[in-house]
Amino acid sequence: MRNALYSYGRLAARRPWQLLTAWLLVAAAVVGVWVAVGTSIDDAITIPGSDSSRAQEIQNAVFPASALGNGTLVFHDADSSVTSPEGRAAIEASLLAVRDVDGVTQVVPPFPQEPGQPTPRISADGHTAYAQVYFDVPPAALSEQDADRVLAAASPATDAGLEVLPGGQLAQAAAGDPGHRSELIGLAVAAVVLLVALGAAAAMALPLVSALVGLVLGLAAIGLLSQVGAIPDIATTVASMISLGVGIDYALFIVVRYRTARQEGQPHERALGVAVATAGAAVLFAGATVAVGLGGLLLAGLPLLTSLGWTAAVAVGLSVVAAVGVLPAVLGVVGSRLDAGALPRRRSKRASKAGWWHRIGERTARRPWLAVVGSLLVLAVFIAPVADLELGQQDGGHDPVGTPTRQSYDLLESAFGPGVNGPLLVVADLGDTAQTDPATVQRQAAALSSALADVPGVQSVQGPRVSTDGSGALWQVVPTTAPSDPATGDLVTELREEILPPLATDGTQLHVGGQTAAKIDFTDQVAERLPLVLAVVIALSFLLLVVLFRSFVIPLTAALMNLLSVGAAYGILTFAFAEGHLTGLLGLDGPVPIESYIPLILFAILFGLSMDYEVFLVSSIAERWHAVRDNRRAVVTGLGSAGRVVTAAALIMFSVFVSFAGQDNPLIKMFGVGLGVAVLLDAVVVRGFLVPGIMVLLGRANWWFPRWLDRLMPRVDLEASPAADETPDGLPPTDGRVAVPAR
């Protein structure tokens, strides 16, 4: 690998335009196909083997139209009743026009079709009503244009003075694409950090270009792969967030290594070869560590987590490709112009001899206990709120005020009660019973309807709706509590364990489904698989560091330090969202529950990113240790060398992650705040003070490793640089070690 990367770097210096053209052609082909086919999105939550999944399967089989997109159209008149002659006429005229909208297959009006029928879609005070609108495309295919056409068709109601709002999937479509404002803000802040860290506009621009190339390639690859299996919309957002963060960081390390080689007097061709052979190999290893963390999500056995895991891993992988493949070609073109647009600098003699992080290392070496205890106290402040962490579910009532989903949620809740926003579905698989004994089926249906209506916590029951072939039936059960209320979860459990089993006779199967029930099943399975995911990710990361550093102590302390960073992220989420202390600042109007899978995803991502910073720091320390065999001196000089770059990288990633907190989706806000603050804490507090302090206290024990095991394990050398006497064909053969530099 070392020779191959070095040769590629030299090739990029000799033939930059040819390489860059080849990369651009490949990127254009991939992006062109992606633009043509798009990204297949599916936000439905499925849990294989669960009761809600079985209910969904039966529902899709006997009611195929239910698998397609649908939504509600809410009508509200604050001054009079919607059932007045004028109000009813306006609503009926609107729904008649909605039926003619392209893509609409059915409209179920709020008014009864026959005298004496119940009116569950009209509020008790008569001021609010809602209609069901069904489409001929899947939910993910509903667009903002579809919502706009439906709302435009409802103009007779708005002209009559009624308020008309979209609800459900229609409201999600009406919210539209959040755009790229968050990414642009993150890039702008990252550009400022890069400009200060690198001191030149040209050098600042290269990591941004590399990251953007990796982002576009990653999204294109994800879009193409989604044609095999659709992914949730949130997966592309999380992938974009991680891709931008690591993409800028990885490119930064290569640019810094190239610039250092040039400042040491090496010619352009050799400097670029050295940068790719050392920093490039380090980027490959760093990407692998992040992939290990993300790969752990696949063990959960849940489609949502699997999608989040592989999409983020693909995004990271393409960021690595952009940094190691495309960036060297761009550096080959830029060459000596890397310092164009340099900032004026004033540096004191003291600063030139020993940087800020070197001086911190000296103080840590003199008082390691102070650094360790002080760091732990700082982390304890951030971790402490975890004691009050309670996982829950989010619903439209947690969206920012003024968004389409929140407006319709609040209006329906005030008119019909909170449960109308998350009805449960009781699905019956009747098999052949309906055809052989229809009278029995009718008795069962009546008994089930009566039993459901009598359950405490049930507000109303609609149904049964029987399929045309008589093989299935469906009831809609509206709870008295909101979808996110724990009492709704208790109701689902009661229905499954106590109410439905006695009624499932004569071969009839009864299941509880719907998105609310699916989220409850999802939470249960996450809790069941969590220990396995944690154990595998920690074990694989530990083994990687054992091979890398030839030590048991360093990987063990790294795993413990990473867990502290993850704990800090959990504490931040609890304080900011679950307890609501920062929700006002984040555009929310109250506490927001933390979804069950958020901690698991944060663990997978943060563990990988923390390993990156551990590698960046300890590889620098290890280089000095192998040179001087003085642990204290190695810690001081290694921190002094790596601290500035690691801090700059963390500030960049913090900027990118936190910028996503500006999006409306509370889940994205949680990812942005949790990841951003935790990464900054990890780089500054954990890697800057805690790890060096512990390494000073442990002394030579850091580097203990059995000789017999050292002979058996493969070598990955993070310090070696190419020899000065390399041949034109590459580097001379080494002892089998793969060279990866300390940054």
C-alpha positions as a printed Julia matrix, in Angstrom:
743×3 Matrix{Float64}:
   0.0     0.0     0.0
   2.8     2.38    0.92
   4.47    2.11   -2.48
   1.14    2.32   -4.31
   0.03    5.48   -2.5
   3.44    7.1    -2.91
   3.46    6.29   -6.63
  -0.05    7.7    -7.0
   1.0    10.93   -5.29
   3.96   11.32   -7.64
   1.74   10.55  -10.61
  -0.67   13.26   -9.45
   2.26   15.7    -9.43
   3.42   14.7   -12.94
   0.01   14.26  -14.63
  -2.44   16.33  -12.57
  -4.72   17.45  -15.39
  -5.07   13.95  -16.82
  -5.95   12.5   -13.41
  -8.33   15.34  -12.62
 -10.08   14.91  -15.97
 -10.47   11.18  -15.36
 -11.97   11.78  -11.93
 -14.33   14.41  -13.27
 -15.53   12.05  -16.02
 -16.2     9.31  -13.47
 -18.0    11.76  -11.17
 -20.06   13.16  -14.06
 -21.14    9.65  -15.08
 -22.17    8.67  -11.55
 -23.96   11.94  -10.86
 -25.64   11.87  -14.27
 -27.15    8.45  -13.64
 -28.22    9.57  -10.16
 -29.96   12.66  -11.53
 -31.81   10.42  -13.98
 -33.03    7.81  -11.45
 -33.13    9.88   -8.23
 -33.12    8.53   -4.68
 -35.74    6.04   -3.54
 -37.15    7.23   -0.2
 -39.32    5.24    2.2
 -39.96    6.62    5.68
 -42.14    3.73    6.84
 -40.87    2.09   10.03
 -40.72   -1.69    9.73
 -39.6    -4.12   12.4
 -39.18   -7.65   11.03
 -41.04  -10.24   13.08
 -42.97   -7.68   15.12
 -46.72   -7.49   15.59
 -46.89   -4.12   13.83
 -44.94   -5.49   10.87
 -47.36   -8.41   10.53
 -50.29   -5.97   10.7
 -48.72   -3.93    7.92
 -48.22   -7.0     5.74
 -51.87   -8.02    6.08
 -53.05   -4.46    5.52
 -51.0    -4.1     2.33
 -52.26   -7.47    1.06
 -55.99   -6.94    1.64
 -56.06   -3.15    1.25
 -53.38   -2.43   -1.4
 -54.32    1.25   -1.63
 -53.29    1.74    2.02
 -49.64    1.32    1.03
 -49.9     4.43   -1.15
 -49.7     8.04   -0.07
 -52.53    9.72    1.81
 -53.14   12.7     4.0
 -55.76   14.86    5.61
 -57.24   18.16    4.58
 -58.33   20.08    7.66
 -61.07   22.73    7.52
 -61.59   25.17   10.39
 -64.03   28.01   10.93
 -63.42   29.92   14.13
 -66.67   31.91   13.88
 -69.3    29.4    12.83
 -69.92   25.72   12.24
 -68.47   23.93    9.23
 -71.78   22.08    9.05
 -73.7    25.28    8.27
 -75.15   25.38    4.74
 -72.48   27.84    3.63
 -69.6    25.98    5.29
 -70.69   22.59    4.03
 -71.16   23.91    0.5
 -67.67   25.45    0.47
 -66.07   22.24    1.77
 -67.94   20.01   -0.67
 -66.99   22.28   -3.58
 -63.36   22.1    -2.47
 -63.36   18.32   -2.18
 -65.02   18.01   -5.57
 -62.14   20.0    -7.05
 -59.55   17.98   -5.09
 -60.94   14.76   -6.62
 -59.94   16.11  -10.04
 -56.32   16.82   -9.04
 -53.8    14.64  -10.88
 -52.71   11.74   -8.69
 -55.69   11.83   -6.32
 -57.58    8.53   -6.34
 -60.13    9.0    -3.57
 -61.46   11.64   -1.19
 -63.36   10.64    1.95
 -65.43   13.66    3.06
 -66.08   14.52    6.69
 -69.84   14.54    6.24
 -71.88   11.32    6.55
 -72.99    9.79    3.26
 -76.26    8.59    4.76
 -78.5    10.09    7.46
 -77.83    8.73   10.92
 -74.2     7.77   10.29
 -71.61    8.86   12.9
 -69.46   11.9    12.12
 -66.02   11.14   13.6
 -64.35   13.65   11.24
 -66.36   16.62   12.56
 -65.43   18.09   15.94
 -67.97   18.21   18.75
 -68.16   22.01   18.6
 -68.66   21.9    14.83
 -65.81   24.31   14.07
 -63.38   21.77   12.57
 -63.61   18.93   10.09
 -61.15   16.91    8.08
 -61.25   14.82    4.91
 -59.0    11.92    3.89
 -57.21   12.28    0.55
 -55.64    9.25   -1.15
 -53.02    9.29   -3.92
 -51.72    6.88   -6.56
 -48.05    7.15   -5.51
 -46.15    5.92   -2.42
 -45.86    8.33    0.52
 -42.23    9.16   -0.28
 -43.23   10.24   -3.79
 -45.6    12.93   -2.54
 -44.06   16.29   -3.35
 -44.51   19.89   -2.33
 -46.13   20.43   -5.74
 -48.74   17.74   -4.97
 -49.6    19.49   -1.72
 -49.77   22.87   -3.46
 -52.18   21.51   -6.09
 -54.46   20.04   -3.44
 -54.48   23.27   -1.43
 -55.11   25.31   -4.58
 -58.07   23.08   -5.43
 -59.49   23.77   -1.96
 -59.77   27.48   -2.76
 -63.62   27.52   -2.49
 -63.22   26.89    1.24
 -60.53   29.52    1.7
 -62.58   32.0    -0.36
 -65.48   31.36    2.03
 -63.28   32.34    4.96
 -62.34   28.85    6.22
 -58.82   27.98    7.27
 -57.51   25.02    5.22
 -54.45   23.07    6.38
 -52.75   19.9     5.14
 -52.23   17.1     7.64
 -50.36   13.81    7.91
 -48.27   12.86    4.89
 -49.72   15.78    2.97
 -48.35   18.2     5.58
 -44.92   16.55    5.38
 -44.99   17.03    1.62
 -46.12   20.66    2.03
 -43.09   21.34    4.24
 -40.95   20.78    1.14
 -37.2    20.33    0.87
 -35.4    22.08    3.77
 -32.75   23.19    1.26
 -29.05   23.45    1.91
 -28.93   26.47    4.21
 -27.47   24.39    7.05
 -24.69   22.99    4.87
 -23.84   26.47    3.57
 -23.62   27.89    7.09
 -21.41   24.99    8.18
 -19.16   25.43    5.16
 -18.87   29.18    5.77
 -17.76   28.68    9.38
 -15.44   25.84    8.35
 -13.88   28.15    5.75
 -13.08   30.71    8.44
 -11.49   28.05   10.67
  -9.46   26.71    7.73
  -8.33   30.19    6.75
  -7.07   30.87   10.27
  -5.48   27.42   10.61
  -3.8    27.35    7.18
  -3.23   31.07    6.73
  -3.94   31.21    2.99
  -7.06   31.36    0.85
  -5.8    28.77   -1.66
  -4.94   26.26    1.06
  -8.31   26.93    2.71
 -10.23   26.23   -0.49
  -8.76   22.78   -1.18
 -10.31   20.89    1.77
 -13.68   22.47    0.98
 -13.47   21.41   -2.68
 -12.46   17.88   -1.68
 -15.31   17.64    0.84
 -17.89   18.89   -1.67
 -16.7    16.38   -4.28
 -16.96   13.59   -1.69
 -20.42   14.8    -0.64
 -21.8    14.82   -4.18
 -20.26   11.44   -5.0
 -21.58   10.01   -1.74
 -25.12   11.25   -2.28
 -25.04    9.97   -5.87
 -23.83    6.54   -4.77
 -26.45    6.4    -2.02
 -29.14    7.39   -4.51
 -28.13    4.61   -6.9
 -27.94    2.0    -4.14
 -31.34    3.09   -2.81
 -32.88    1.68   -5.99
 -32.13   -1.76   -4.54
 -33.68   -0.91   -1.16
 -35.39    2.4    -0.36
 -33.96    4.47    2.49
 -35.54    6.93    4.96
 -35.21   10.61    4.16
 -33.26   11.25    7.36
 -30.51    8.89    6.14
 -29.38   11.28    3.41
 -29.29   14.18    5.86
 -27.19   12.28    8.4
 -24.91   11.04    5.61
 -24.45   14.63    4.36
 -23.63   15.83    7.85
 -20.96   13.19    8.44
 -19.58   13.42    4.89
 -18.95   17.16    5.15
 -17.37   16.87    8.59
 -14.94   14.04    7.88
 -14.37   15.14    4.28
 -12.96   18.52    5.3
 -10.91   16.96    8.1
  -9.38   14.24    5.94
  -8.44   16.7     3.2
  -6.98   19.05    5.8
  -4.52   16.39    7.01
  -3.25   15.74    3.48
  -2.89   19.45    2.67
  -1.0    20.05    5.93
   1.32   17.09    5.26
   2.06   18.28    1.73
   2.72   21.81    2.91
   5.04   20.58    5.66
   7.02   18.53    3.16
   7.39   21.57    0.91
   8.5    23.74    3.83
  11.14   21.13    4.6
  12.59   21.73    1.15
  11.26   18.67   -0.67
  10.43   19.12   -4.36
   6.8    19.22   -5.48
   6.67   15.67   -6.84
   8.24   14.0    -3.83
   6.27   16.16   -1.37
   2.99   15.09   -2.92
   4.09   11.46   -2.95
   5.02   11.68    0.74
   1.71   13.37    1.61
  -0.36   10.67   -0.06
   1.79    7.79    1.23
   1.59    9.04    4.81
  -1.43   11.27    5.39
  -3.38    9.44    2.68
  -2.8     6.1     4.35
  -3.83    7.67    7.65
  -7.07    8.84    6.07
  -7.74    5.29    4.85
  -7.28    3.98    8.37
  -9.41    6.77    9.86
 -12.21    6.02    7.43
 -12.02    2.35    8.39
 -12.42    3.17   12.09
 -15.54    5.25   11.38
 -16.9     2.42    9.21
 -16.43   -0.01   12.12
 -18.66    2.13   14.32
 -21.29    2.58   11.64
 -21.15   -1.09   10.73
 -22.33   -1.93   14.23
 -25.75   -0.51   13.34
 -26.27   -3.41   10.94
 -26.3    -5.8    13.91
 -29.49   -4.23   15.24
 -31.48   -6.06   12.57
 -33.7    -3.01   11.96
 -34.12   -1.62    8.44
 -34.01    1.99    9.63
 -30.7     1.54   11.49
 -29.3    -0.59    8.69
 -30.08    2.19    6.21
 -28.53    4.84    8.44
 -25.44    2.68    8.92
 -24.69    1.83    5.29
 -25.58    5.24    3.88
 -23.27    7.0     6.36
 -20.52    4.45    5.68
 -20.84    5.01    1.91
 -20.67    8.76    2.46
 -17.51    8.4     4.57
 -16.0     6.02    2.02
 -16.52    8.47   -0.85
 -15.09   11.27    1.3
 -11.97    9.13    1.69
 -11.88    8.54   -2.08
 -12.14   12.28   -2.7
  -9.35   13.06   -0.22
  -6.95   10.34   -1.34
  -7.88   10.24   -5.04
  -9.17   13.62   -6.23
  -7.36   15.99   -3.84
  -3.82   14.91   -4.88
  -4.69   15.76   -8.49
  -5.91   19.21   -7.41
  -2.74   19.67   -5.33
  -0.76   18.66   -8.4
  -2.37   21.54  -10.3
  -2.06   24.1    -7.5
   1.49   23.18   -6.45
   3.53   26.17   -5.36
   0.46   28.42   -5.48
  -0.88   26.81   -2.29
  -0.02   29.91   -0.25
  -1.8    32.32   -2.58
  -3.91   34.8    -0.67
  -1.85   34.41    2.48
  -2.93   36.27    5.61
  -0.46   38.65    7.29
   1.05   37.0    10.34
   2.91   38.2    13.37
   4.6    35.45   15.31
   6.75   35.88   18.36
   9.98   33.98   18.82
   8.48   32.1    21.72
   5.49   31.04   19.66
   7.76   29.79   16.88
   9.65   27.55   19.27
   6.77   26.09   21.25
   3.14   26.3    20.32
   0.21   26.55   22.67
  -0.44   22.8    22.72
   3.23   22.12   23.4
   3.07   24.37   26.45
  -0.12   22.61   27.57
   1.72   19.31   27.21
   4.54   20.59   29.41
   2.11   21.67   32.12
   0.25   18.35   31.88
   3.52   16.45   32.23
   4.36   18.42   35.39
   0.91   17.99   36.97
  -0.77   14.98   35.29
  -3.19   14.39   38.17
  -4.48   17.95   37.84
  -5.12   17.44   34.11
  -6.86   14.1    34.7
  -9.05   15.22   37.59
  -9.89   18.56   35.96
 -10.89   16.86   32.69
 -13.05   14.31   34.49
 -14.82   17.09   36.4
 -15.57   18.96   33.18
 -16.9    15.78   31.55
 -18.91   14.95   34.67
 -20.79   18.24   34.29
 -21.84   17.25   30.77
 -22.54   13.61   31.64
 -24.57   14.29   34.81
 -27.94   14.91   33.07
 -27.84   11.33   31.72
 -29.25   10.25   35.11
 -32.57   11.76   34.02
 -32.49   10.39   30.46
 -35.77    8.83   29.38
 -36.33    7.63   25.84
 -39.64    8.32   24.13
 -41.35    9.1    20.85
 -41.71   12.31   18.92
 -44.77   13.42   17.0
 -45.9    16.45   15.02
 -46.52   18.32   18.27
 -42.76   18.6    18.77
 -42.09   20.26   15.41
 -41.32   24.0    15.39
 -44.34   26.29   15.65
 -45.49   27.49   12.25
 -44.44   24.43   10.24
 -47.26   22.72    8.25
 -47.02   19.54   10.34
 -47.24   21.46   13.61
 -50.14   23.66   12.49
 -52.37   20.77   11.48
 -51.32   18.73   14.53
 -52.31   21.49   16.94
 -55.6    22.18   15.18
 -56.62   18.51   15.11
 -55.55   18.01   18.72
 -57.62   20.94   19.97
 -60.65   19.83   17.97
 -60.59   16.03   18.31
 -58.12   15.25   21.11
 -54.44   14.29   20.9
 -55.03   10.68   19.85
 -56.4    11.62   16.42
 -52.84   12.44   15.32
 -51.67    8.87   15.89
 -54.48    6.33   15.54
 -53.81    2.65   16.1
 -54.83    0.1    13.51
 -56.29   -3.25   14.53
 -55.96   -5.6    11.57
 -57.74   -8.94   11.28
 -56.59  -11.77    9.02
 -59.84  -13.64    8.44
 -58.51  -16.2     5.97
 -61.38  -18.26    4.53
 -63.64  -17.7     7.53
 -65.56  -14.84    5.91
 -66.49  -16.98    2.92
 -67.35  -20.17    4.82
 -69.1   -18.62    7.82
 -69.95  -14.92    7.27
 -72.36  -14.88   10.22
 -69.55  -15.81   12.62
 -67.36  -13.08   11.16
 -70.09  -10.52   11.7
 -70.49  -11.57   15.33
 -66.72  -11.42   15.85
 -66.54   -7.98   14.25
 -69.34   -6.65   16.44
 -67.78   -8.15   19.56
 -64.37   -6.7    18.68
 -65.78   -3.23   18.0
 -67.6    -3.29   21.32
 -64.56   -4.58   23.21
 -62.28   -1.95   21.7
 -64.69    0.87   22.5
 -64.85   -0.22   26.17
 -61.07   -0.2    26.71
 -59.93    2.64   29.0
 -57.77    5.0    26.99
 -59.73    4.53   23.75
 -61.55    7.64   22.57
 -63.3     6.21   19.51
 -63.34    3.22   17.17
 -63.98    3.43   13.45
 -64.74    0.27   11.48
 -64.69   -2.46   10.68
 -63.67   -1.9     7.09
 -63.82   -5.3     5.35
 -61.79   -6.07    2.23
 -63.58   -6.85   -1.02
 -62.61  -10.54   -0.89
 -63.57  -10.83    2.77
 -60.1   -11.99    3.82
 -59.31   -9.09    6.11
 -60.79   -6.32    8.2
 -59.48   -3.09    9.66
 -60.43   -0.95   12.68
 -59.05    2.48   13.43
 -58.65    3.02   17.18
 -58.15    6.59   18.35
 -56.51    6.79   21.8
 -57.26    9.52   24.3
 -53.53   10.29   24.53
 -50.95   11.63   22.08
 -48.72    9.33   20.03
 -45.7    10.32   22.13
 -47.48    9.77   25.46
 -46.25    6.65   27.35
 -49.9     5.88   28.09
 -50.4     5.17   24.38
 -47.68    2.55   24.59
 -49.42    1.0    27.58
 -52.62    0.88   25.55
 -50.88   -0.98   22.72
 -49.54   -3.53   25.21
 -52.97   -4.0    26.78
 -54.62   -4.54   23.4
 -52.05   -7.13   22.38
 -51.82   -9.03   25.63
 -55.3    -8.8    27.16
 -58.03   -7.55   24.82
 -57.34   -9.16   21.44
 -56.2   -12.73   22.27
 -59.62  -13.91   23.6
 -61.29  -12.49   20.47
 -58.95  -14.19   17.98
 -61.0   -17.37   17.55
 -61.8   -19.72   14.66
 -58.5   -19.09   12.89
 -58.75  -15.3    12.96
 -55.48  -13.44   13.59
 -55.54  -10.0    15.19
 -52.64   -7.56   15.16
 -52.06   -3.96   16.28
 -50.28   -1.77   13.74
 -49.88    1.79   12.55
 -46.87    4.09   12.9
 -47.4     4.64   16.63
 -47.39    0.9    17.35
 -44.44    0.42   15.0
 -42.39    2.96   16.95
 -43.17    1.1    20.17
 -41.99   -2.18   18.64
 -38.93   -0.38   17.31
 -38.02    0.86   20.78
 -38.32   -2.64   22.23
 -36.04   -4.16   19.59
 -33.44   -1.4    19.93
 -33.27   -2.09   23.67
 -32.87   -5.81   22.95
 -30.05   -5.4    20.42
 -28.22   -2.51   22.1
 -25.79   -4.64   24.2
 -24.7    -6.63   21.11
 -24.02   -3.5    19.05
 -22.04   -1.86   21.86
 -19.98   -4.97   22.52
 -19.07   -5.6    18.87
 -18.15   -1.98   18.09
 -16.0    -1.66   21.21
 -14.3    -5.03   20.59
 -13.48   -4.33   16.93
 -12.2    -0.83   17.72
 -10.06   -2.27   20.51
  -8.53   -4.84   18.14
  -7.79   -2.2    15.51
  -5.88   -0.1    18.02
  -4.03   -3.15   19.37
  -2.72   -3.87   15.87
  -1.97   -0.2    15.3
  -0.13    0.72   18.5
   1.22   -2.67   19.67
  -0.26   -2.04   23.1
  -3.1    -3.28   25.28
  -3.19   -0.29   27.63
  -3.66    2.42   24.97
  -6.63    0.68   23.28
  -8.24   -0.02   26.65
  -7.94    3.58   27.81
  -9.1     4.77   24.37
 -12.28    2.69   24.64
 -12.99    4.12   28.1
 -12.31    7.67   26.92
 -14.62    7.18   23.94
 -17.39    6.04   26.27
 -16.94    9.26   28.24
 -17.39   11.28   25.03
 -20.51    9.3    24.17
 -21.84    9.84   27.7
 -21.27   13.57   27.31
 -23.31   13.52   24.1
 -26.16   11.79   25.9
 -25.99   14.35   28.7
 -26.07   17.22   26.22
 -29.18   15.8    24.55
 -30.9    15.28   27.89
 -30.13   18.81   29.09
 -30.9    20.57   25.8
 -33.92   18.6    24.54
 -35.47   16.2    27.07
 -35.28   18.78   29.87
 -35.91   21.63   27.42
 -33.19   24.02   28.61
 -32.05   24.92   25.09
 -35.16   24.23   23.03
 -36.06   27.93   22.79
 -32.62   28.69   21.38
 -33.06   25.82   18.9
 -36.41   26.99   17.58
 -38.58   24.59   19.61
 -41.21   25.55   22.15
 -40.73   22.94   24.87
 -39.07   19.67   25.92
 -38.69   17.1    23.16
 -38.39   13.36   23.92
 -35.31   11.53   22.66
 -36.19    8.78   20.2
 -34.95    5.34   21.18
 -32.53    4.96   18.28
 -30.81    8.35   18.67
 -28.4     7.18   21.44
 -27.49    4.07   19.46
 -26.69    6.02   16.29
 -24.76    8.65   18.24
 -22.71    5.88   19.85
 -21.86    4.33   16.49
 -20.83    7.63   14.91
 -19.03    9.14   17.9
 -17.1     6.0    18.7
 -15.65    6.02   15.18
 -14.88    9.75   15.19
 -13.33    9.53   18.65
 -11.1     6.73   17.42
  -9.95    9.05   14.64
  -8.79   11.68   17.11
  -7.19    9.0    19.28
  -5.23    7.79   16.28
  -4.2    11.33   15.29
  -2.9    12.11   18.78
  -1.4     8.82   19.93
   0.32    8.14   16.59
   2.14   11.45   17.02
   3.1    10.48   20.58
   4.12    6.98   19.45
   6.44    8.43   16.81
   8.37   10.3    19.51
   8.29    7.31   21.85
   9.9     5.01   19.31
  12.52    7.71   18.58
  13.56    8.67   22.14
  12.01    6.01   24.46
  11.07    8.76   26.9
   7.34    8.55   27.62
   6.98   11.99   29.23
   8.88   13.72   26.44
   6.94   11.79   23.81
   3.62   12.94   25.27
   4.7    16.6    25.36
   6.14   16.75   21.87
   3.46   14.53   20.37
   0.67   16.71   21.77
   2.5    19.81   20.61
   2.71   18.42   17.09
  -0.81   17.02   16.74
  -2.83   19.29   19.03
  -3.21   22.24   16.67
  -4.37   20.18   13.7
  -6.71   18.03   15.82
  -8.26   21.14   17.38
  -8.76   22.76   13.99
 -10.32   19.55   12.67
 -12.66   19.36   15.66
 -13.72   23.01   15.26
 -14.51   22.33   11.62
 -16.56   19.25   12.42
 -18.31   21.1    15.26
 -19.23   23.91   12.86
 -20.61   21.53   10.26
 -22.59   19.44   12.73
 -24.08   22.31   14.74
 -25.14   24.12   11.56
 -27.69   21.34   10.99
 -29.46   22.37   14.18
 -31.06   25.08   12.04
 -33.29   22.54   10.28
 -36.92   22.13   11.36
 -36.75   18.39   12.08
 -36.08   17.89   15.83
 -34.25   14.64   15.07
 -31.73   16.47   12.87
 -31.34   19.12   15.56
 -30.46   16.35   18.03
 -27.87   14.85   15.72
 -26.32   18.24   15.03
 -26.09   19.41   18.65
 -25.16   16.03   20.13
 -22.45   15.23   17.59
 -21.06   18.76   17.39
 -20.61   19.43   21.11
 -19.4    15.87   21.81
 -16.75   16.04   19.05
 -15.43   19.35   20.39
 -15.31   18.0    23.95
 -13.57   14.87   22.75
 -10.88   16.72   20.83
 -10.18   19.44   23.39
 -10.9    17.94   26.82
 -10.43   14.2    26.26
  -7.57   14.15   23.71
  -6.05   17.48   24.75
  -5.88   16.94   28.52
  -7.27   13.63   29.76
  -5.46   11.19   27.46
  -2.05   12.94   27.77
  -2.45   13.1    31.55
  -3.25    9.39   31.79
  -0.37    8.49   29.47
   2.06   10.48   31.62
   0.83    8.69   34.76
   1.07    5.24   33.18
   4.57    5.83   31.84
   6.21    2.88   30.08
   3.19    0.69   30.85
   1.48    2.4    27.88
   3.73    0.5    25.5
   3.78   -2.98   27.04
   3.08   -5.72   24.52
   4.05   -9.43   24.57
   6.91  -10.15   22.15
   5.38  -13.39   20.91
   2.18  -11.56   19.96
   4.17   -8.75   18.36
   5.75  -11.28   16.0
   2.39  -12.78   15.0
   0.35   -9.64   14.34
   0.53   -7.61   11.1
   2.21   -4.22   11.3
   0.62   -0.87   10.57
   3.21    1.88   11.06
   1.69    5.32   11.53
   4.97    7.19   11.69
   7.11    6.07    8.81
   7.69    8.46    5.93
   9.13    7.47    2.56
  12.89    7.2     2.49
  14.84    9.96    0.8
  16.61    7.54   -1.55
  13.51    6.11   -3.23
  13.75    4.82   -6.8
  11.69    6.25   -9.66
   9.44    3.22   -9.41
   8.54    3.96   -5.84
   9.92    3.18   -2.41
  12.34    0.42   -1.53
  10.79   -2.68    0.02
  10.04   -2.33    3.72
   9.55   -4.9     6.46
   5.9    -5.28    5.55
   4.62   -2.33    7.54
   2.02   -0.03    6.08
   3.14    3.57    6.49
   0.63    6.03    7.87
   1.81    9.39    9.2
   1.17   11.16   12.41
  -0.52   14.42   11.73
